[in-house]
Amino acid sequence: QSALTQPRSVSGSPGQSVTISCTGTSSDVGGYNYVSWYQHHPGKAPKVMIYEVSKRPSGVPDRFSGSKSGNTASLTISGLQAEDEADYYCCSYAGSYTVVFGGGTKLTVL
Amino acid sequence: EVQLLESGGDLVQPGGSLRLSCAASGFTFSNYAMSWVRQAPGKGLEWVSSISGSGGSTYYTDSVKGRFTISRDNSKNTVYLQMNSLRAEDTAVYYCAKDISSNSFFPYYGMDVWGQGTTVSVSS
């Protein structure tokens, strides 16, 4: 149950787009279409932004999109806004009724 | 409004025990698997345990197997995490989370509602 690999930090200016990668293995990200992404502002409850690789829960802006290729999933945020600044975590089903998270990526809006 | 409210976090000595509770409201509790996820200081999120809607199936990450027990009382809309033989590395904020799907016994697809967390500190 090794953590998925995410960049420690990414940054972008308001209005730009950023992509956060999440690399696993064929036993987790690559083996199932069960990748979700969470936005976490410190001290608050995490919020799901994407589930099942690319589905958006109601209320999540369409500026947020998800995709997957092989063992790597990606979260893209377009039209960056100041309120998007947060920590982002990917998560995948890892088989044998286990779940694994990524190490987290700090998004800074410049 | 769908809500989860955790409680029970405390400062406890190594080897001690603690029971966390998570009270749910605003949805049909028994229809959803529930999970506990933790975040150690300065670290990322870590899945700890999940339980099916009926309570008949439970799942754990390797590091807590044999020490932690997840359970639920559907009559009280509450899920619990009994933590025994606590270690310093169990120090974390513990979040309760609801399965995004009502049709599975495990949160394969994701978790759509999270509580604010309760803090567990294990130290002498």
Interface residues (C-beta under 8 A of the other chain):
Chain A: Q1 A3 Y32 Y34 S36 Y38 H40 K44 A45 P46 K47 V48 I50 Y51 E52 P57 Y89 C91 Y93 Y97 T98 V99 V100 F101 G102 G103 G104
Chain B: S35 V37 G44 L45 E46 W47 S50 Y59 T61 D62 Y95 A97 I100 F106 P107 Y108 Y109 G110 M111 D112 W114 G115 Q116 G117
